[in-house]
């Protein structure tokens, strides 16, 4: 997606428009926002998929995805332009990771809670198989009499 944005900018804009400071600022801002937004589905999928500590695993997956997207962004800058000083590279990394964390945190908490609730509901509603030799406690067995 990022590469398509970069190639589209190269094909669709003249060299003078590409070299304008406003265009560069728009492009880099759009790439950072796109990288932060792309962390949300990664974290949500992992939070649903992992049964224990789904929210923590989702946050870690978003962090790893943000690191990969930062490497792609910096690689694209190095491929199409000159070198990037370390403070600029660090700022890009920080913006992608912190922006992604702000977007991911509420989503992953809600998704992990709903997934855990659905797993518990499904587990409690499944009756033990007849003749399997495995007995599962029913929810009523754990409740006090009354």
Secondary structure, 3 states (H helix, E strand, C coil): CHHHHHHHHHHHCCHHHHCCHHHHHHHHHHHHHHHHHHHHHHHHHHHHHCCCCHHHHHHHHHHHHHHHHHHHHHHHHHHHCCCCCHHHHHHHHHHHHHHHHHHHHHHHHHHHHHHHHHHHHHHHHCCCCCCCCCCCCCHHHHCCCC
